[in-house]
Amino acid sequence: MASTSDIRNGLCIKYNHDIYKIIEFLHVKPGKGPAFVRTKLKSVTNGRVVDNTFSTPFEDTDDPILDDGGNDDSGSSGGGMGLQFLFGLLFLSLIVFIIRIYARNEQEE
């Protein structure tokens, strides 16, 4: 379970069976009642932007925090989901290359 204090710009979360990137957030502590966070989320898959309010603490069936895209204060410049995508693309290209070589060898025999 994650809390609203984990929410920050650039964080990717799993929400409503999709992956969203937080592009804007506002942590609100009202005088009466629990704190909450207003967020503007952009879908990674289709680019749709939605507004949502998370109360504290919020839950999901899985751990909703996926990746922050390297937006932490530790000074590291992680590649985030973009780097994972590039490695996946490289792996897929390698598989296609191997299949083509195998098919070419089968035709020659």
Number of C-alpha atoms within 10 A of each C-alpha: 11 15 13 16 11 8 21 19 17 19 22 25 21 18 17 8 6 11 19 25 24 22 15 16 17 13 17 12 11 9 7 6 7 11 15 20 18 16 20 18 25 19 18 15 9 10 11 10 15 12 12 12 14 16 16 14 13 13 14 12 8 10 11 16 17 15 17 20 18 16 17 14 7 7 8 9 11 14 15 17 16 11 12 11 12 12 12 12 12 12 12 12 12 12 11 12 12 12 12 12 10 11 11 11 10 9 7 6 5
